[in-house]
Structure formats: C-alpha cells, structure tokens
Amino acid sequence: MSEETQAKAPETGASAAPQATSGSESSPASSSGPGSNSGSSSGPRSGGRPGGGPGGRPSGGPGGRGKFFRRKKVCKFCTEKIDAIPYRDVRLLQGFVAERGKIVPRRLTGVCTTHQRRLTRAIKQARNIALLPFATRH
C-alpha cells in the first residue's frame, strides 16, 4: 500500500509541474470553468428540439409521417399520355428549365426517365434554334 501511494505522489507532482512552468495553466483551467461546456454538449444545436428532425421539422420516420408529407411525384407526360415532346412548345419546356437556364433534374420535377431524356433533347433543340436561352443575362 505504501508503494502505491509513493508511486501516485510523484505522478501528481510531475503533472502539475509542467503546467506551472509552461505558463499555459490558463487553458486547462479555463476549459473547466463555468463558461465552457468542455464536451458536455455540442453547442446551440444540442438538446431536444420540439419538432424532432433538423431545422425543427418533425421527422417522417417509421413512427409516423410527421407534419410534412411528400407525395410521390408522377410523370406529367405519362399521366397526360404525351409521347412526343415538341421542341416548339416553349411554354411547356420553360417549366422544366430553371431560372438560370439549367435543366431541372427529374428528382425535382417527377418526370420518368424516358420522358426526361426526351425533354432534355427537346430543350437542347429549342436552345439551338434560339427558342430558349442557354443562360440568363447577368
């Protein structure tokens, strides 16, 4: 028992000596101060949010749908049974082109893959004959 106490005494004295000599005792002492959380929480984002998910939105997990329910997107061209997408129909094509001139991806529009390919081809044809702009003026 006396050997254990002798072994512990130099360790505590040795660990305290470098802190006092290096002049950096404010950083270890300040980390345990009342102003810092020292890993107990991860800042303002920690804690239970009343909504559940990120941004205060309720999670649509397996327990329920939550407040926001996203409907399954259905292809506009399949429902209206449009086979050929005309490149001259600028009004139709503008709905699938973003404000900057980019073609909107199908995960946002809900168009099926075959119609997205036809839509892309029609948009590119309309751009080439100057019915649609390639990009906006800036």
N, C-alpha and C positions, 0 to 999 in steps of 0.2 A: 504494500500500500504506500509505503514511504517512497518507493522508486517511482510510482505513478505520479505522485504529487511533485516530486522533483523534476520529472520529465515535462509536466504541464507548465510549471513555473517559468522555465526558460522560453517556452514557445510563446506565452503571452507577453513576456518581456521583449522578445525578439520581434514580434509582430507590431508592437507598439512603438519600438524604437525607429524603424524606418519612416513611419508616418510623421513622427515629430521632427526628424532630421530633414526630410524631403520638403517640408513646407506645404504639403498638399493635404493637410489634415482637414481643410475646409470642404473638399469634395466628398470624402467618405462621411464626414459629419453632417454635411448638408443633405446627403441623399437620404438620411434617416430623419430629417427634420420634418416639421409639420406641413411644409409647403409642397413636398413631393409625395407621390404615391408609392414610389420605389417598386413598381411592378405589380402592385395590388390591383390596379385597373388599367385599362388601355386608353385612357383619355376620355374625351366627351362622348365617344361612341359606345362606351361600355354601359352596362346597365340594361335592365329590361325595358324595351320600348313597348308602349301600349299596343302598337299596331302589329308588331312581330317581326316582319322582314326588314330589309334595308330600306331606308328612306321613310320609315314609319308605315309602310304598306303592309297590310296583313298578308301572311304567307298563304299561298294557294296550295299547300302541301296535301298530304293524304287525309288529313283530318277534315278538310272542307275546301270549298272553292275560295273562300275569303271574300273580300269586298269587290275585287276586280275579277271578272270572269272574261277571259279572252275566248271569243267564239272561233271555231275552226274556219279558216278562210277558204272560200270556194272560188274556183276559177270562173271569172266573169264570162269568158268566151265559151266555156263548156256549158254553163247554165243557159246562155242565150243561143247555144248551138251555132256559133260563128266558126267556120272552118278556116277561111282565108281572111287574114288581117290586112285590110287595104292600107298601103303606104300613103295614099292621098288623103285619108281621113285624119286630118291634123288634130281635130278636137279629141278624137279617141286616143291618139298617140301621146298627146300632151299630158294626159292623166298618168302616164307611165314614165314620164321624164321629169326629173327633179328640177328645182328652180335653177340650179347651176348648169343644167344640161346633161346630167348623168342619167343613165337608165336605172330606174328603181329596181332593186333586186326582188325576186319572187317571194322571198320570205316576208317582205313588207306588203306586197300587192296581193298575194294569194293566188297568183296565176300558176297553172300547172306547167310542167317542164316543156312540153311540146309547144304550147302557146307562148311561153316565154321566149323560146327560140324564134318562133315566127314573129313575135312582137319586136324582138331585137333586130331581126332582119328588116322589118318594115320601118323601124325608126332610123336605121342606118341608110336605107334607101331614101327616106324623106329628108335626111340631112344632106345627102349627096346632091339632091336636086333643089336644095335650099328651101324646103318647106318647113323644116325645123332647124333651129340653130345648133351648132356644135357646142357652143358655150355662151354664157351671158357676157355682155359687155361690162367691163369693170373699170 
